[in-house]
Amino acid sequence: MQQSTVEIKQAIESLPFGFIGLMSKAARRNRLILRLFLILCCTGLVMVPIALKPKPALSAEKLYIIYGPLKLSLSVNSLQTFAETGKVDSELRFYARFVGAKGMVQLRKLLQLHGDLSLTTTSQLTYAPISEDFLQRLGQLVKTEAGVNGFHAIRAAWILSAHKSQSYTLIDLLRNYPTKRVLINFTDLQTVQQILLTLVDYKKAATTAIAQAAQAEAATEPKLAASQLPDPRKPGPFQVSRRTLQLERPVRSLEGNRVNRRFKVELYIPEGTSQPAPIVAISHGMGSTPTGFSYLGEHLASYGFVVAIPEHVGSGKAIKKALLAGLINTNVDPADFVERPLDIKQTLDELEQLTQSDPTLKGRFNLQNVGVIGHSFGGYTALALAGARLNMARVVQDCAINKPRINLSIYLQCLSSQLPATESNLSDPRIKAVISINPLTSIVFGPEEMSRIQVPTMLVSASHDFLTGAVSEQIHPFLWLKTQKKYLVSMVPAGHTAADQGERGKQNQPLTQRDILFAGPDPALTRDYIRALSLAFMQTYVAQHPEYQTYLSASYAQAISQKPIQVDLVRSLTPAQLEQAYGSPPPVPFFPAPVTGLVVNK
């Protein structure tokens, strides 16, 4: 029992981005049952009842594709044969004529994709409100034989597939679908195909385009002897001391209640500097803590920066702690779209006070030169402080679109629609440069607000990030930036959580399958890239040391790039380069449709 409890704790703590395990209102009524079910399943004290195991009468046998007044059938057996052997039987041949050769290749790849989540993680994932929203939308496409939304049937099939095997395919999901017939709307199917094309083919083409652009930029740069340069991945010359601040401020909840927001700030202070030190604030992602970026705080401080890492209490580790304590009705507070940037502002205000009033710190901080580094939700925070405003008109317009979405970050972005009328300009004039790692941008900002940013900006993408997808949240948004000093970094095949070392810190524990799924094959190497590029960027644009500009080049990124994670850096990328790499116009527009709503940002 003790071992299984540890397994559950590890499974929950490894859930990424803070989405997972946060229950919707409908699921809260069953939270005790779900907890008991997860514990019993993991301990082996009970098994899923035999009645839940699929029998021929309770598994999908045929797909019915609805196209206008037509209802066309296709057996699951036919799809399974095609997936396993590539053989197109007489039944599938009819559809192959319409799909085409390229479409059939894509279909087989889709049918062969494997899901590798455990039963515990799958159960938590499918009961998360963001996942429930996705499954509800998907259920409009995949309906039961009675023609009702397939939400519950899809969730049951997914959980049962994970129960039977930790490696399952779409065929397994169909075999475990609890009705004999599955109804699919052809028009919605085309939408999903477009989404999948974006995720797979176009994403590969986009990362290829970045690599090609980097090669072209490197060819025009002076020849770089990287081995003869100081290595910015190694610690700097200054000893580092640490201090913890405790801050609070009154805030008003969505219900209108006034409460105190209390949070701590971890300070990393270089010792022995002769001039007031420039400041770098780091904003962690949802479900994380300052510990996740302590490696970066220590590294930057060793080069003379004062680094402040506040803990964002409304969207930090407390969510996971609440889940572990059984309070699985905890939910994400939309107010964090406003409170997170205000946490950084308050931290900077406090440092201004300390540099005037604290005898040990007097005159040691330069608050006129501040940089911000943010990851995930923290990446949003950094861009908001840099001048991008909450784009409520786009949020209202895009979140009302009722179609399946694969980009999970959209469900978090759409939570901002619950905010009351509020000040959308959260920028701070002290901010001189920002690095945004795996940020969410497409709806909360859109091209209208990304184009407002004027300070030097670096966007960092990870090709295997399925939480804040590289194409929609970083690569296309890079096109929207109008600041002259902009950089795009691509890491292949890194994942969403690679930049965050988590609670493990320096324990050097071996990677689990789940670690690789969310962070990629070598997160330590990814963090080395983050160390080097963050230092070079902040030295150049915050500390005003132009000699570090050499490291902000395609040539340098190529010089330090090594397997299994390729890193590329570009200063320019055009729609034409992306389209050329893809071979045709992209499945999603480079610039989304203009906002037509009446909501006006303040």
Buried (B, 14 or more C-beta within 10 A) or exposed (E): EEEBEEBBEEBBBBBBBBBBBBBBEEBBEEBEEBBEBBBBBBBEEEEBEEEBBBEEEBBBBBBBBBEEEEEEEBBBEBBBBBBEEEEBEEBBEEBBEEBEEEBBEBBBEBBEEEBBBBBBBBBBBBBBBBBBBBBBBBBBBBBBBEEEBBBBBBBBBBBBBBBBEBEBBBBBBBBBBBBBBBBBBBEBBEBBBBBBBBBBBBBBBBBBBBBBBBEEBBEEEEEBEBEEEEEBBEBBEBEBEEBEBEBEBEBEEEEEEEEEBEBBBBBBBBEEBEEBBBBBBBBBBBBBBBBBBBBBBBBBBBBBBBBBBBBBBBBBBBBBEBBBEEEBBBBBBBBBBBBBBBBBBBBBBBBBEBBEEEEEBEEBBBBEBBBBBBBBBBBBBBBBBBBBBBBBBBBBBBBEEEBBBBBBBBBBBBBBBEBEEBEBEBBBEBBBBBBBBBBBBBBBBBBBBBBBBBBBBBBBBBBBBBBBBBBBBBBBBBBBBEBEBBBBBBBBBBBBBBBBBBEEEEEEEEBEEBBBBBBBBBBEBBBBBBBBBBBBBBBBBBBEBEEBBBBBBBBBBBBBBEEEBBBBBBBEBEBEBBBBBBEEEBBBEBEBEEBEBEBEBE
